[in-house]
Amino acid sequence: MSESSEPNYSPIDDAIAPEELSEELQGMANRLKAALEELFAAKAEAEQMSATTSLPDEVESSLTVARAEIANRSHGEATAQDRRLYVPHSHNWRAGIQSGAREYCSIRQPGQDWFHLLVNGEIYLQFGTDKMCLNCAFRQGYITEDRLYWQTGSGKRGMANHES
C-alpha cells in the first residue's frame, strides 16, 4: 500500500460542486423532515385509536367474521380435513423424521439450483439413500392425498424417474 501526500477525496467530491451539495443536503433534510412528520402523525392517530374502545365499523365487521370462523373451527363444524397421505408404489420406500446431522432433500425446487434443508422434526420419504421432503414428493408424484389412487393408477414406481 503506497502512501500519497494528496488528501483522499471520494468521487462525490469531484462530481458535485459545494453549492449543489448543500442544495442536495437541503432536499434530503426536507424529505427527512416530511417523513418524520408523517411518522408522528401516524403515531398520534394510532394512540388516539388505541385510547378509544370502539373500532371503525368495517374493522368491527371483519373481526366479527373472523371470530365466527374461529369459533366454527374450534367446534369442528364441517372443517374436518383428511390429512392422510399415500405412497402408491411403496416398495423400498421408508418414511422418517429428520433429527441429528444436517440432511438435504434430494430434489431441487423449481427455479433453484441448490438442495434445500430438511429441518429437524420434518417428516420425509426415503428411497435408498435419497431423502425427499413431502412437498417435493407431492410435486414429483411419489405421494398423493387421493385415497382412491389404486383406481386411477397414479403415482410413480420409484426413484428411477427422479429429476434433480
C-alpha positions in Angstrom: 0.0 0.0 0.0 1.6 3.3 -1.1 1.1 6.5 0.9 0.2 9.6 -1.0 0.6 13.2 0.0 -2.7 14.1 -1.7 -5.8 14.1 0.5 -8.3 11.4 0.0 -11.4 12.5 -2.0 -14.4 10.5 -2.8 -15.8 10.5 -6.3 -18.7 12.5 -5.0 -16.4 15.4 -4.2 -15.5 15.7 -7.9 -19.0 15.1 -9.2 -20.9 17.7 -7.1 -20.0 21.3 -6.6 -20.2 22.5 -2.9 -23.3 24.7 -3.7 -25.0 21.7 -5.4 -24.1 19.5 -2.4 -25.7 21.9 0.0 -28.9 22.0 -2.2 -28.9 18.2 -2.3 -28.5 18.0 1.5 -31.2 20.6 2.0 -33.5 18.4 -0.2 -32.6 15.4 1.8 -33.3 17.2 5.1 -36.7 18.4 3.8 -37.6 14.8 2.7 -36.5 13.5 6.1 -38.5 16.2 7.9 -41.6 15.3 5.9 -41.2 11.6 6.7 -40.8 12.3 10.4 -43.9 14.5 10.4 -45.9 11.7 8.7 -44.5 9.2 11.3 -45.5 11.4 14.2 -49.0 11.9 12.7 -49.4 8.2 12.2 -48.3 7.6 15.8 -50.7 10.2 17.1 -53.6 8.6 15.1 -52.6 5.1 16.5 -52.5 6.4 20.0 -55.9 8.1 19.5 -57.4 4.8 18.1 -56.0 2.8 21.0 -57.5 5.2 23.5 -61.0 4.6 22.2 -62.9 1.4 23.0 -64.8 1.2 19.7 -63.4 0.3 16.3 -64.4 1.6 12.9 -67.5 -0.3 11.5 -65.5 -2.1 8.7 -62.9 -3.3 11.1 -65.5 -4.5 13.6 -67.4 -6.4 10.9 -64.2 -8.1 9.7 -63.4 -9.1 13.3 -66.9 -10.5 13.7 -66.5 -12.7 10.7 -63.0 -13.9 11.8 -64.3 -14.6 15.3 -67.2 -16.7 13.9 -64.7 -18.7 11.7 -62.5 -19.4 14.7 -65.5 -20.5 16.7 -66.6 -22.8 13.9 -63.2 -24.4 13.7 -62.9 -24.9 17.4 -66.3 -26.7 17.4 -65.3 -28.9 14.5 -68.2 -27.8 12.3 -67.6 -29.0 8.7 -63.9 -28.2 8.8 -62.6 -31.7 9.3 -59.7 -32.3 6.8 -58.3 -35.6 5.7 -54.6 -35.4 6.4 -53.7 -38.9 5.3 -51.0 -39.4 2.6 -50.5 -42.4 0.4 -47.4 -43.8 -1.4 -49.0 -45.6 -4.3 -45.9 -47.8 -5.0 -44.5 -48.2 -1.6 -42.0 -51.0 -2.2 -38.5 -49.9 -0.9 -39.8 -46.5 0.4 -39.4 -45.6 4.0 -40.8 -42.6 6.0 -38.6 -40.9 8.6 -38.4 -37.9 10.9 -35.3 -35.7 10.5 -33.1 -35.5 13.5 -29.5 -35.1 14.2 -26.9 -34.3 11.5 -27.9 -31.9 8.7 -29.6 -33.6 5.7 -30.8 -32.1 2.5 -33.8 -33.0 0.2 -32.5 -34.9 -2.9 -34.9 -32.9 -5.2 -34.3 -29.3 -6.1 -37.3 -26.9 -6.0 -38.3 -25.4 -9.4 -36.1 -22.4 -10.3 -33.4 -23.3 -7.6 -30.0 -24.7 -8.3 -29.4 -26.0 -4.7 -30.8 -28.7 -2.5 -32.9 -27.4 0.4 -32.5 -28.4 4.1 -34.6 -31.0 5.9 -35.4 -29.3 9.2 -35.2 -31.3 12.5 -38.6 -32.8 13.2 -39.6 -32.7 9.5 -41.2 -35.9 8.1 -39.5 -37.1 4.9 -39.6 -40.0 2.5 -36.5 -42.1 1.7 -35.8 -44.3 -1.2 -32.4 -46.0 -0.8 -30.1 -43.2 0.4 -32.2 -40.4 -1.2 -34.3 -38.4 1.2 -37.2 -36.2 0.0 -39.4 -33.6 1.7 -43.1 -34.1 1.4 -43.6 -31.0 -0.8 -41.1 -32.4 -3.4 -42.6 -35.9 -3.1 -46.1 -34.4 -3.9 -44.7 -32.3 -6.8 -42.8 -35.4 -8.2 -45.9 -37.6 -7.9 -44.4 -40.1 -5.4 -47.1 -39.4 -2.8 -50.8 -38.4 -3.1 -53.7 -37.4 -1.0 -56.0 -39.3 -3.3 -57.4 -42.2 -1.3 -58.6 -43.9 -4.5 -55.1 -43.8 -6.1 -55.4 -47.6 -6.7 -58.3 -47.0 -9.0 -56.7 -44.1 -11.0 -53.3 -45.7 -11.4 -51.5 -42.5 -10.4 -48.1 -42.4 -8.8 -44.5 -43.2 -9.8 -42.8 -46.6 -9.3 -39.5 -45.5 -7.8 -36.7 -43.0 -7.9 -35.7 -44.0 -11.4 -37.8 -41.1 -12.8 -36.4 -38.8 -10.2 -35.5 -35.3 -11.5 -32.7 -33.3 -9.8 
